[in-house]
Amino acid sequence: MPSNTASLSDQGFTATAPDKSNIRWFVCFLLFLATTINYMDRSVLSLIEPLLHLPFMGWIPGLDSAHQHAYDLNYGRIVICFQIAYGVGFLFAGRVIDKLGTKTGYVLAILIWGCASISHSLVSSVIGFCIARIFLGLGESGNFPAAIKAVTEWFPSDERALANGLFNSGTNASFFIAPILIAAVTTAFGWHAAFICTGSMGLIWCIIWLIFPYNKLRRGLTMTQAALAPVTKDKPLYGTLARHRGFWAFCIAKAFTDPIWWFYLFYLPKFLHDKYGLDLNHAKYPLIIIYTAATIGSVAGGWLSGFRMKHGASVNAGRKFALLVTSLCVLPIMLVPHMHEIFHSNPWPAIGLFCLATAAHQGWSANIFATPTDMFPSTSVSTVVGLGGAAGAAGGAFFTWLVSELFSLHPLVIFTLAGFAYVVSLVIFQWLVPRLGLPRTEEQTA
């Protein structure tokens, strides 16, 4: 596969920093809020499922194993509908955001997913939930392309992984808030109110984002970005990307590792309930601890690559060192199936392994999201992130199907795949992209 360096890489990267402004940290905070709301909206269903066991999904008290399997399949279908729609949305969300710009594109995305979240409160069937999840997935696919593009526009290369880690920690912050909030709202007003509550938060965020003068305050294009802009105008973008090894490296990494996070997101509450008998009220504190660890990992992983760059390492060395450390930290998750055999009803050893794995995933994610900004112009970053997200969603849908078929019977297989996914991804990434970013001397003089 040719690298196509003539058409993209050799013309420069987005490594040249925008002029620094402290406003960039407020932008990062807004991205953090949007990502927190994004994950709260998508996680409501998994949080209320163990508490309510919705009867229209086929739940009958005292289910035998055959009926339990049918119920699990219904739940899996609803989850897969979201993942497929999320992946399909990624195919065009990034390109739409590149065309409309970060501010307008972000508003469009969050309006769609906020209204879709509220629409869950109006349904009363498996099909209805599937339709609502489809629109939720389409809208939520715009979050990361828009957020990564915003980071590219506001942050220099040695701060991008940290900025990614900070806003991406919203995926974990949602689990500080969501278990307590959803449990309280559901207990007081019923499960319908949970979807109305989180969906409304998105609409409030839209108002703040529209008031904030994003385009007025953002600095102009850097010299590097301006030089690269013609690449996306004069040549077919998708054909150009398809010939770029970095594009495939990013997509494969997302396809292999995103499904593991989907697994934690959609099945961790269910796992704690089924294996250790923890309902939402008892599982919320372990979940908060797990996602606290994930938040620390997100920020620490993003900081690690930037720290090495600021102390003389190249973009390639800094990013890949952080990716290596985080990929190795995931490996112990393979031991989770043995924790119940060794410690019986004590869930905390398994919870400790989940803490390490989720922290490592988020540190990995902060750095893998930064790699498109090291390889592509800002005018196509959202498109690359979107297509990589589509690959991740496709992998997630396949892995969810695999989990629904094998998890109850062969959990060791699932956790082994989860453990090795990151190391295998990094090996493939290194093979496709031996050198990431500009040489250190060129970065300093760009």
VOGU-3710 file (C-alpha; in Angstrom, 3 decimals, decimal comma):
1> mpsntaslsd> 0,000/0,000/0,000  1,679/3,243/-1,039  2,082/5,935/1,544  0,997/8,727/-0,793  3,419/11,076/0,862  3,551/13,221/-2,239  -0,057/14,258/-1,976  -0,396/14,710/1,760  2,506/14,009/4,057  5,336/15,850/2,322
11> qgftatapdk> 3,346/19,057/2,113  3,403/19,376/5,889  1,352/18,537/8,927  -0,806/20,429/11,341  2,149/20,348/13,722  2,603/24,106/13,370  0,895/25,579/16,389  -1,895/28,092/16,305  -1,039/31,208/18,277  -1,588/30,336/21,911
21> snirwfvcfl> -4,483/31,881/23,762  -5,796/30,986/27,202  -9,257/30,888/25,636  -8,238/27,489/24,243  -8,752/25,971/27,695  -12,306/27,300/27,842  -12,898/25,717/24,434  -11,507/22,470/25,848  -13,919/22,781/28,780  -16,877/23,152/26,397
31> lflattinym> -15,693/20,073/24,493  -15,480/18,234/27,821  -19,073/19,193/28,665  -20,334/18,076/25,246  -18,534/14,735/25,531  -19,898/14,206/29,047  -23,449/14,814/27,829  -22,800/12,615/24,793  -21,897/9,632/26,952  -24,643/10,263/29,475
41> drsvlsliep> -27,197/10,139/26,665  -25,891/6,867/25,282  -25,450/5,198/28,686  -28,930/5,812/30,115  -30,294/2,574/28,643  -27,542/0,403/30,111  -28,008/2,036/33,514  -31,772/1,563/33,735  -31,760/-1,974/32,279  -30,585/-3,805/35,433
51> llhlpfmgwi> -32,863/-1,645/37,594  -36,066/-1,999/35,597  -35,751/-5,019/33,284  -38,170/-3,397/30,849  -41,086/-5,805/30,307  -41,618/-4,954/26,631  -38,105/-6,266/25,995  -39,296/-9,712/26,986  -38,451/-9,696/30,679  -40,424/-12,109/32,870
61> pgldsahqha> -39,550/-12,552/36,572  -37,784/-15,856/37,112  -36,658/-16,293/33,512  -35,230/-19,689/32,631  -31,989/-19,829/30,645  -33,716/-19,999/27,236  -35,872/-16,939/27,913  -32,897/-15,127/29,454  -30,964/-15,685/26,228  -33,885/-14,284/24,188
71> ydlnygrivi> -34,009/-11,224/26,449  -30,257/-10,731/26,066  -30,635/-10,906/22,279  -33,293/-8,151/22,364  -30,996/-5,964/24,435  -28,120/-6,751/22,077  -30,233/-5,770/19,035  -31,006/-2,380/20,559  -27,320/-1,797/21,313  -26,266/-2,910/17,818
81> cfqiaygvgf> -28,805/-0,540/16,202  -27,075/2,342/17,940  -23,618/1,130/16,957  -24,509/0,609/13,301  -26,155/4,050/13,090  -23,164/5,551/14,916  -20,838/4,003/12,349  -22,954/5,069/9,365  -23,126/8,593/10,787  -19,342/8,711/10,984
91> lfagrvidkl> -19,123/8,111/7,233  -20,470/11,594/6,530  -20,393/13,457/9,890  -16,701/14,291/9,658  -16,983/15,562/6,101  -20,058/17,671/6,963  -18,172/19,243/9,878  -15,145/19,943/7,670  -17,496/21,692/5,221  -19,675/23,598/7,716
101> gtktgyvlai> -16,937/24,412/10,196  -16,581/23,359/13,811  -19,134/25,687/15,365  -22,057/25,041/13,000  -21,294/21,340/12,617  -21,181/20,772/16,360  -24,533/22,501/16,901  -26,183/20,352/14,233  -24,824/17,146/15,768  -25,872/17,872/19,332
111> liwgcasish> -29,338/19,080/18,326  -29,954/15,754/16,597  -28,716/13,591/19,444  -30,382/15,695/22,156  -33,797/15,397/20,503  -33,191/11,694/19,836  -32,379/11,129/23,502  -35,626/12,787/24,584  -37,539/10,668/22,046  -36,666/7,506/24,029
121> slvssvigfc> -39,217/8,629/26,609  -41,994/8,286/24,005  -41,434/4,658/22,981  -42,848/1,454/24,431  -41,450/-1,368/22,309  -38,181/-2,926/21,218  -38,685/-1,515/17,703  -39,326/1,938/19,130  -36,115/1,793/21,116  -34,228/0,624/18,036
131> iariflglge> -35,475/3,625/16,028  -34,642/6,064/18,821  -31,163/4,533/19,170  -30,600/4,879/15,420  -31,191/8,646/15,503  -29,147/8,935/18,687  -26,253/7,184/16,965  -26,475/9,387/13,875  -26,318/12,549/15,973  -23,632/11,387/18,382
141> sgnfpaaika> -21,302/10,462/15,533  -20,546/14,178/15,148  -19,057/14,675/18,599  -15,511/13,411/18,162  -14,893/14,722/14,621  -15,975/18,186/15,773  -14,042/18,029/19,049  -10,801/16,802/17,461  -11,087/19,509/14,779  -11,538/22,127/17,528
151> vtewfpsder> -8,421/20,849/19,300  -6,490/21,064/16,013  -7,624/24,668/15,551  -6,730/25,816/19,057  -3,790/23,717/20,327  -0,154/23,115/19,231  0,947/19,537/18,531  2,631/18,977/21,903  -0,591/19,907/23,725  -3,108/18,090/21,529
161> alanglfnsg> -2,938/14,697/23,230  -3,370/16,418/26,602  -6,323/18,447/25,283  -7,778/15,258/23,819  -7,315/13,529/27,150  -8,999/16,369/29,016  -12,097/16,603/26,838  -12,206/12,822/26,371  -12,308/12,437/30,151  -15,917/13,530/29,740
171> tnasffiapi> -16,602/9,946/28,679  -15,652/9,005/32,242  -17,090/12,040/34,011  -20,475/10,955/32,733  -20,173/7,975/35,054  -19,591/10,189/38,072  -22,861/11,903/37,326  -25,035/9,433/35,426  -25,396/6,558/37,945  -26,455/8,893/40,761
181> liaavttafg> -28,533/11,222/38,580  -30,304/8,465/36,649  -31,012/6,448/39,779  -32,515/9,518/41,506  -34,547/10,682/38,501  -35,784/7,183/37,673  -36,803/6,475/41,275  -38,624/9,800/41,573  -40,231/10,158/38,136  -39,841/6,872/36,225
191> whaafictgs> -37,508/5,739/33,445  -38,999/8,143/30,888  -37,679/11,129/32,865  -34,096/9,822/32,686  -34,004/10,299/28,912  -35,695/13,711/29,091  -33,183/14,861/31,704  -30,016/14,002/29,781  -31,417/15,037/26,393  -32,287/18,470/27,752
201> mgliwciiwl> -28,684/18,980/28,878  -27,575/18,772/25,261  -30,014/21,468/24,211  -28,746/23,748/26,990  -25,158/23,177/25,802  -26,208/24,267/22,302  -27,302/27,643/23,641  -23,929/28,188/25,349  -22,024/27,106/22,222  -24,042/29,457/20,010
211> ifpynklrrg> -23,401/32,406/22,346  -19,647/31,756/22,507  -17,894/33,681/19,649  -15,852/30,674/18,497  -14,985/31,854/14,996  -14,331/35,443/16,026  -11,873/34,493/18,760  -10,130/31,659/16,956  -6,799/32,581/15,442  -6,388/32,521/11,661
221> ltmtqaalap> -5,009/29,608/9,689  -1,391/28,742/10,320  1,016/28,750/7,413  1,047/24,947/7,439  -2,721/24,672/7,396  -3,059/27,213/4,604  -0,499/25,370/2,491  -2,374/22,120/2,934  -5,846/23,443/2,200  -5,609/22,942/-1,597
231> vtkdkplygt> -5,118/19,197/-1,085  -8,749/18,784/-0,103  -10,019/21,122/-2,825  -8,107/20,039/-5,903  -8,084/16,255/-5,393  -10,766/13,701/-4,476  -10,335/13,506/-0,712  -11,515/9,934/-0,176  -9,302/8,589/-2,957  -6,339/10,482/-1,534
241> larhrgfwaf> -6,957/9,143/1,964  -7,358/5,583/0,704  -3,784/5,721/-0,606  -2,392/7,054/2,674  -0,965/4,445/5,053  -1,642/6,664/8,049  -5,349/6,661/7,278  -5,478/2,861/7,362  -3,337/2,727/10,497  -5,767/5,016/12,316
251> ciakaftdpi> -8,854/3,146/11,088  -7,475/-0,260/12,052  -6,499/0,985/15,515  -10,025/2,320/16,021  -11,644/-0,865/14,669  -9,636/-3,025/17,074  -9,836/-0,951/20,260  -13,100/1,014/20,181  -15,125/-2,221/20,592  -13,452/-2,824/23,952
261> wwfylfylpk> -14,697/0,494/25,275  -18,181/-0,292/23,894  -18,002/-3,555/25,816  -17,254/-1,748/29,093  -19,890/0,891/28,427  -22,787/-1,416/27,585  -21,957/-4,579/29,531  -20,102/-3,524/32,672  -23,272/-2,704/34,690  -24,824/-5,929/33,405
271> flhdkygldl> -21,663/-7,909/34,249  -21,622/-6,599/37,825  -25,310/-7,407/38,150  -25,178/-10,910/36,680  -21,861/-12,026/38,211  -21,944/-10,338/41,595  -25,616/-9,480/42,084  -25,076/-5,705/42,127  -28,109/-3,663/41,065  -27,736/-0,030/40,001
281> nhakypliii> -27,916/1,320/43,550  -25,099/-1,008/44,657  -23,091/-0,867/41,413  -22,978/2,918/41,137  -20,022/3,282/43,522  -17,851/0,643/41,788  -18,749/2,292/38,476  -17,748/5,699/39,800  -14,415/4,287/40,983  -13,784/2,577/37,631
291> ytaatigsva> -14,478/5,720/35,648  -12,484/7,854/38,082  -9,517/5,679/37,180  -10,401/6,088/33,502  -10,404/9,878/33,895  -6,957/9,791/35,466  -5,739/7,552/32,654  -7,162/9,864/30,005  -5,339/12,920/31,316  -2,151/11,046/32,253
301> ggwlsgfrmk> -1,921/9,328/28,866  -2,329/12,624/27,039  0,180/14,307/29,333  2,764/11,535/28,881  3,320/12,026/25,152  3,418/15,825/25,492  5,865/15,556/28,392  8,262/13,507/26,289  7,967/15,896/23,344  8,688/18,910/25,530
311> hgasvnagrk> 11,808/17,114/26,781  13,271/16,477/23,350  11,385/13,490/21,946  9,930/13,640/18,441  6,202/13,421/17,774  6,764/9,821/16,686  8,648/8,845/19,852  6,303/10,713/22,186  3,060/9,374/20,754  4,208/5,785/20,336
321> fallvtslcv> 5,793/5,585/23,767  2,453/6,560/25,317  0,618/4,075/23,069  3,001/1,291/24,109  2,642/1,967/27,834  -1,147/2,068/27,675  -1,424/-1,037/25,471  0,633/-3,074/27,952  -1,479/-1,871/30,883  -4,614/-3,368/29,308
331> lpimlvphmh> -3,268/-6,942/29,247  -4,250/-7,885/32,863  -7,962/-7,549/31,938  -7,656/-11,152/30,704  -7,629/-12,251/34,353  -11,144/-10,956/35,113  -12,939/-14,294/34,447  -10,722/-15,954/37,081  -11,489/-13,374/39,789  -14,866/-14,889/40,629
341> eifhsnpwpa> -13,317/-18,347/40,926  -10,588/-17,105/43,269  -12,424/-14,463/45,302  -15,994/-15,769/44,938  -18,564/-13,043/45,731  -15,994/-10,288/46,320  -16,201/-8,001/43,236  -13,301/-5,677/44,105  -10,411/-7,632/42,540  -12,303/-7,639/39,224
351> iglfclataa> -13,162/-3,972/39,710  -9,445/-3,224/40,206  -8,623/-4,845/36,860  -11,408/-2,884/35,178  -9,925/0,303/36,676  -6,531/-0,411/35,127  -7,997/-1,407/31,756  -10,340/1,572/31,422  -7,578/3,993/32,481  -5,246/2,485/29,904
361> hqgwsanifa> -7,910/2,610/27,191  -8,512/6,294/27,756  -4,802/7,067/27,744  -4,544/5,131/24,477  -7,543/7,001/23,078  -6,104/10,443/23,921  -3,011/9,624/21,872  -4,593/7,722/18,990  -6,974/10,653/18,457  -3,957/12,945/18,185
371> tptdmfpsts> -2,327/10,938/15,378  -4,567/12,306/12,555  -3,467/15,824/13,505  0,137/14,654/13,073  -0,508/13,182/9,621  -3,226/15,270/7,931  -4,165/18,916/7,297  -6,738/20,529/9,561  -9,121/20,798/6,590  -9,488/17,002/6,533
381> vstvvglgga> -8,965/16,038/10,186  -12,693/15,695/10,920  -13,127/13,508/7,850  -10,298/11,206/8,925  -11,583/11,033/12,503  -15,097/10,367/11,214  -14,032/7,511/8,957  -11,899/6,068/11,746  -14,917/6,326/14,025  -16,975/4,434/11,448
391> agaaggafft> -14,384/1,659/11,497  -14,545/1,647/15,290  -18,340/1,464/15,285  -18,301/-1,399/12,769  -15,841/-3,243/14,967  -18,011/-2,428/17,969  -21,135/-3,842/16,346  -19,304/-7,056/15,456  -17,830/-7,356/18,939  -21,234/-6,714/20,539
401> wlvselfslh> -22,693/-9,539/18,466  -19,794/-11,749/19,545  -20,347/-10,812/23,185  -24,105/-11,504/23,007  -23,365/-14,964/21,582  -20,353/-15,989/23,675  -20,099/-13,879/26,828  -22,294/-15,984/29,095  -20,708/-19,231/27,855  -17,080/-18,290/27,106
411> plviftlagf> -16,146/-15,086/28,966  -12,450/-15,984/28,826  -12,503/-15,635/25,019  -14,003/-12,135/25,243  -11,558/-10,886/27,851  -8,584/-12,386/26,007  -9,580/-10,498/22,862  -10,004/-7,346/24,957  -6,534/-7,737/26,425  -4,607/-8,267/23,190
421> ayvvslvifq> -6,491/-5,758/20,991  -4,245/-2,794/21,836  -0,882/-4,509/21,448  -1,922/-5,944/18,075  -3,186/-2,512/16,977  0,095/-0,848/17,906  2,136/-3,450/16,001  0,018/-2,835/12,885  0,223/0,952/13,357  4,022/0,792/13,610
431> wlvprlglpr> 4,223/-1,356/10,474  2,065/1,055/8,469  3,485/4,293/9,924  7,121/3,806/10,994  7,551/7,580/11,349  4,744/9,727/12,694  4,818/13,505/12,277  7,630/15,795/11,249  11,258/15,226/12,295  12,014/17,113/15,484
441> teeqta> 14,247/19,694/13,770  11,544/20,470/11,206  8,927/20,893/13,959  11,098/23,420/15,696  11,651/25,459/12,555  8,153/25,108/11,011
//
